[in-house]
Amino acid sequence: MKYIVEIKAFTIKSFKYRSKTIQVGASIGVASYPEDANSPEELLKLADKVIYDNK
């Protein structure tokens, strides 16, 4: 899961806009087939749950 850390680090950016600093980030939920779920719907549901559990 090393790539998840790299993706998250890439998505956390800040920039200046009209002399204010704006910070943009992303939340990532990961689920694997078939270890975590047996259908696309189950995978999305679990990945969404992981996002909120980790906040």
MODELLER restraints for C-alpha pairs under 7 A, 6 or more apart:
rsr = mdl.restraints
at = mdl.atoms
rsr.add(forms.Gaussian(group=physical.xy_distance, feature=features.Distance(at['CA:8:A'], at['CA:26:A']), mean=6.83, stdev=0.5))
rsr.add(forms.Gaussian(group=physical.xy_distance, feature=features.Distance(at['CA:11:A'], at['CA:25:A']), mean=5.48, stdev=0.5))
rsr.add(forms.Gaussian(group=physical.xy_distance, feature=features.Distance(at['CA:11:A'], at['CA:26:A']), mean=6.06, stdev=0.5))
rsr.add(forms.Gaussian(group=physical.xy_distance, feature=features.Distance(at['CA:12:A'], at['CA:24:A']), mean=5.71, stdev=0.5))
rsr.add(forms.Gaussian(group=physical.xy_distance, feature=features.Distance(at['CA:12:A'], at['CA:25:A']), mean=4.41, stdev=0.5))
rsr.add(forms.Gaussian(group=physical.xy_distance, feature=features.Distance(at['CA:12:A'], at['CA:26:A']), mean=6.90, stdev=0.5))
rsr.add(forms.Gaussian(group=physical.xy_distance, feature=features.Distance(at['CA:13:A'], at['CA:23:A']), mean=5.73, stdev=0.5))
rsr.add(forms.Gaussian(group=physical.xy_distance, feature=features.Distance(at['CA:13:A'], at['CA:24:A']), mean=5.34, stdev=0.5))
rsr.add(forms.Gaussian(group=physical.xy_distance, feature=features.Distance(at['CA:13:A'], at['CA:25:A']), mean=6.56, stdev=0.5))
rsr.add(forms.Gaussian(group=physical.xy_distance, feature=features.Distance(at['CA:14:A'], at['CA:21:A']), mean=6.51, stdev=0.5))
rsr.add(forms.Gaussian(group=physical.xy_distance, feature=features.Distance(at['CA:14:A'], at['CA:22:A']), mean=5.34, stdev=0.5))
rsr.add(forms.Gaussian(group=physical.xy_distance, feature=features.Distance(at['CA:14:A'], at['CA:23:A']), mean=4.09, stdev=0.5))
rsr.add(forms.Gaussian(group=physical.xy_distance, feature=features.Distance(at['CA:14:A'], at['CA:24:A']), mean=6.04, stdev=0.5))
rsr.add(forms.Gaussian(group=physical.xy_distance, feature=features.Distance(at['CA:15:A'], at['CA:21:A']), mean=5.54, stdev=0.5))
rsr.add(forms.Gaussian(group=physical.xy_distance, feature=features.Distance(at['CA:15:A'], at['CA:22:A']), mean=5.33, stdev=0.5))
rsr.add(forms.Gaussian(group=physical.xy_distance, feature=features.Distance(at['CA:15:A'], at['CA:23:A']), mean=6.55, stdev=0.5))
rsr.add(forms.Gaussian(group=physical.xy_distance, feature=features.Distance(at['CA:16:A'], at['CA:22:A']), mean=6.04, stdev=0.5))
rsr.add(forms.Gaussian(group=physical.xy_distance, feature=features.Distance(at['CA:27:A'], at['CA:51:A']), mean=6.19, stdev=0.5))
rsr.add(forms.Gaussian(group=physical.xy_distance, feature=features.Distance(at['CA:28:A'], at['CA:51:A']), mean=5.87, stdev=0.5))
rsr.add(forms.Gaussian(group=physical.xy_distance, feature=features.Distance(at['CA:29:A'], at['CA:47:A']), mean=4.34, stdev=0.5))
rsr.add(forms.Gaussian(group=physical.xy_distance, feature=features.Distance(at['CA:29:A'], at['CA:48:A']), mean=5.88, stdev=0.5))
rsr.add(forms.Gaussian(group=physical.xy_distance, feature=features.Distance(at['CA:29:A'], at['CA:50:A']), mean=5.14, stdev=0.5))
rsr.add(forms.Gaussian(group=physical.xy_distance, feature=features.Distance(at['CA:29:A'], at['CA:51:A']), mean=4.66, stdev=0.5))
rsr.add(forms.Gaussian(group=physical.xy_distance, feature=features.Distance(at['CA:30:A'], at['CA:47:A']), mean=4.98, stdev=0.5))
rsr.add(forms.Gaussian(group=physical.xy_distance, feature=features.Distance(at['CA:30:A'], at['CA:50:A']), mean=6.97, stdev=0.5))
rsr.add(forms.Gaussian(group=physical.xy_distance, feature=features.Distance(at['CA:31:A'], at['CA:43:A']), mean=5.75, stdev=0.5))
rsr.add(forms.Gaussian(group=physical.xy_distance, feature=features.Distance(at['CA:31:A'], at['CA:46:A']), mean=6.35, stdev=0.5))
rsr.add(forms.Gaussian(group=physical.xy_distance, feature=features.Distance(at['CA:31:A'], at['CA:47:A']), mean=5.23, stdev=0.5))
rsr.add(forms.Gaussian(group=physical.xy_distance, feature=features.Distance(at['CA:37:A'], at['CA:43:A']), mean=5.47, stdev=0.5))
